[in-house]
Amino acid sequence: MTVLLQIVLFLLLGPVTIGLIRKIHALLEGRRGASLLQPFRHFRQLWQKETIEPTGASVVFRFAPYLLLGTSLTIAAAAPFIATSDGLGSSSDLFVVVGLLFIGNIAMALAGLDLGTSFGGMGASRELTVSSLVEPTLLVAIFALSIPAHSSSLDVICRSVLSNPGRLFAPADLLALGAFIVVVIAETKRLPIDNPTTHLELTMIHEAMLLEYSGPRLAVVEWASDIRLSLLLGLIANLFFPIGIVDRTSDSYTLLISITVLIVKVLVLAAVIAFAETALAKIRLGRIPELLSGSFILAFLSIMISFFAGGR
């Protein structure tokens, strides 16, 4: 029951999260902006269009969008978002979740390389460069939280933070939070790492790999990307501020409250991203490794504090 609830929740929450970010951008720019449900209308239009397959496309190009969506929904089912002990056992392990994120990135990078186009290859190269720096930082940042919990299970980490609320303001956790926020922005290709609304191909990272997609496949890729953003914001909310998360054995009323709290936390974090993006400009591609290296240092310092200075 909990697993199905989390999958359905993020299928709906992902597009709403993007819709909220775009709405806030529009309001801050003096425009009215589209409805929060506009992404769903966009997906419906894409599903009604014809799929145009480029010459030379292989099975990699055809199935990469579905693999990206599949890995995203697997994380939605496995990680503790509305309840701990979700019944999937070791699937909520830190290394499994990060591995699923990396598989999705690899699938899209291979799809970009599959056709042999210049922009696809350029986007795939940049995607893998960023991912090679993001995934280790993500592992180290969450691993810093696992030290006091003595487990790499996300369920156990959430329960550990709930049992010791004072950890929310511990130096180790604050450093890990800073590193996690940077890698989430890089993983989802938001400003200042990448501009998802850019039309200049030479500055694209994620969008450069999607230029050959159309119709339903493009809808699947965009929907999966929206879900990944809401998933990572949900991980920030529950790993660092696990307020509202309940046990799997709770009644329906308690689960409804937990779902409401999670939605509020994710949308608040999305609003913070929207406000921050209006004040930030895209940084040069050569500066991205420097930024991500800095986040890795923050995560590494968090581990050192947890080990040697009692970072609880």
N, C-alpha and C positions, 0 to 999 in steps of 0.2 A: 504493500500500500504506500509506504513512505517513498520507495524508489519511484513508483509511477507518479506520485505527486511531484517529486523533484524534477522529473523529466518534463512533465507538462508545464510546470511552473516556469522553467527556464526557456522552453519553447516560446512562451508568451512574454516573459520578462525581457529577453534579449532585444527584440525589436522595440519594446517600450523604452528601454534604457537609451538606445540610440535616438529614438524620437524625442526623449526629454533633453538630451544633449543638444540636438539640433534646434529645439524650441528655445532653449536658453540662449544659444548663440544668436538666434534671430532677434530675440527680445533685447539683448545687449547691443545689437547693431541697429536698433530702432525699427525693426521689421516685426510684422505680426507672427510670421512663421507658420509652418504646417502643424497639423494636429499630431498628438503623440502616437496616434494609430496610423500615420502616413506610411511607415515602413511596411505594414501589412498590405496596404493598397498597392505599394510598389511591388511587393512579392507576387500579389495576385496578377498584376499586369505582366510580370515576367513569365509566370506560369502559363499565361495565355498566348505567349509569343512562340514563334517557331525556333527550334534549336538548330543553329547553323554550325556545322562541324567543320573546322579547318582541314585543309588537305594535309594528310600525313599524320593525323591524330591517332594515337594508339590507345590501348586500354588504360594506360596510366592517366592520360588526359581525361578520359571519360569517367573514371571512377574516383579520381582524387577528391572532387567535391563531396561525394557521399562518405568517403573515408574521413574527411575533415568533420563533417556533421556527426558521423558515428562516434568518433573519439570525443567530441564535445558532449554528446548526450551520455556517453559512458561515464565521463567525469561528473556530469549532473546526477547520475544515478548512484555513483560510488561515494562521493565526498559528503561529509555531514553538513548539510545546509539548513534543514528544518528539524532534524533529529539526529542524535548519535546512535551508534549501534544499528545501522540501517539494514543489516542482514547480508551484506555483500562481503563480509570477512575482510581479507587482506586487500581487497580492491580499493579501500580508502587509504592505502599506504602512500606516504609522501612520494616515494620513487615511482610508483605506478602512475600517479596523477601527472607528475612532471613528464614521465615517459609518454603518456598519451598526448600531452600537449606537443611534444617534440615530433611524434609520429604524424600529427596533423600538419605541422610545418614542413616536414620532409615530403609529404604527399603533394602539397601545393608547389613546393620547389621543383619536384620532379615533373609536375604538370607544366610548369613554366619552361622547363628545359626540353620537354617532349617535342615541341613543334620546331625547335631550332631557330626561333625568331630572336632578333636582337634584344627587344624589350623584355621578352619573357626570360631570356638568359640573364639579363642584367638584374631583373627583379629577383630571380631565384638566387643569384650570387649574393645580393644584399640581404635577402631573407635569411640565408644560411649563416652569413656573417653575424647578423644580429642574434640569431638563435643560439649560435655557439657561445655567445657571451651571456645571453639571458638565462638559459636553462641552468648552468652551474650556479649563477647567482640566486635563482629561485630555489634551487636545492639547498644551498647554504643558508639562505634566509629562514626557510621553514625548519631546517635542521637545528638552527639556534633555538627555536621554540621547543624542539623535541628533546633537548638535553634535560631541562627540568622535568619533563614528562616521562623520561626514560623509555620513549617509544617513538617510532616514526609513523605510527598510525594517526591520521588526522582526527579520528574519533577521540583517541586518548589525549591528544594535545588540547582539543576543545574542552574536554572534561577537566584537564589539569588547570587551564586558565580559569574556568568557572569556579573551581575549588579554591583558587588563590587569586582573588581579584586585584590584589596589590601588584601583581606582575604587570598589569596594564601600563604602569608608569615606571617600570624597571628600565634602567639604561639599555640592557641587552635587547629587550623587546622593542624599545623605541628605535634603536639602530636597525633591527631587523625589519621594522615597519617601514622605515625610510627606504631601505634597499628594495623591499617588496613593491612599494609604490612605483619606483623607477622601472623595475622590470615588468610590471603590469602595463605601464605606458608603452614600453618598448615592444612587449609581446603583442599588444593589440594595435600597434602602429598608430598611436595618437601623437599629437603635438607634445613636445618639440621634436620627437623622433621622426615622425612622418606626418604628412598632411593628407588625410583620407579624402579630401575634396579637391585635391590638386588636379590640374589638367596638363601639367608640364611633365612629360614622360621622363625626362632626365632626372627628376627629383623623386620619382616614385619608388616605393619598395614593394609593399603588398599589392597595390593596384596594378603594377606593371605585369604581374603574373595573371591578372584577370582579363586582360585586354581581348583575348580570343574567346572568352566565354560569353554565352548569350542564352536567353530564354530560361527554362527551368534550371539548368545547371548553374547559371549565374545567380539565380534566386537561392539555390542551396548554399553556394559559397558565401553569399552575403548574410544569409540567415545564420549559418554556422559561425561566422565572424562576430555577429551580434551576440550570439549565445556565449562565445568565449569571453567577450568583454564582461558580460554579466556574471559569468562563472568566477572570473578572477576577482571581481569586486566582491562577490559573495565570499570568496576565500579570505579576502582582507577582513571583511565584516565578522566572520565567524572565528577566524584564527586569532585575531587580535582583540575583537570586541564581541565575544560569544554570548551576548545578551539575547535572551529569547529562545535559544536553541534548547530543545527538550529531549527526553528519552523516547526511544521508539515505542515504548509501551504506553505512552500517554494517550489520553482520550482525544476524540475528534475536536472538541472545543479548544484544548491546549494546542493541538497541531495547527488549528486555524490562527491562533494568536501568534505562533511561531512563524507561520508563513507571512503574516502581515508585518511582523517585525523585520523579517529578512527583506521583504520588498522595500520597506521604508529605508533600511540601511543601504541597500544597493542603489536606490534612487538618490539618496543623499550624497553618496560617493560619486555617482554620475554627475550630479549637479556641481560638485566641487571640481571635477574634471572640466566641465563646461566653462566654469568661471575662470579656471586656470588657463585654459587654452586661449581665451580671448586676450590674455596678457602675455602670451608666449609666441615667439616666432620659431619657425623650423630652423634647427641648427644644421650646420654643414655635415655632410655624410662623414667626413673625416673626423668630426668631433664626437660622433656617436660612440665609438669604442672608448673614448676617454670618459664619457658620462657613465657608461655601463661598467667600466673598470672601477669607477668611484663607488658605484652601488655594490659591487662585489667586495670592496674594501670595507664598506659599512657592515655587510653581512658577516664578513670574516671577523671583524672586531666584535660583533655581537656574540659570535661563538667563543671568542677568547674571554669575554666578560663572563659568559655563562660558566665557563670551565674554571677560571681562576679568581673571579671576583664576586662570585655568588650573584649572578645576574637575575635571580628571581625577584 
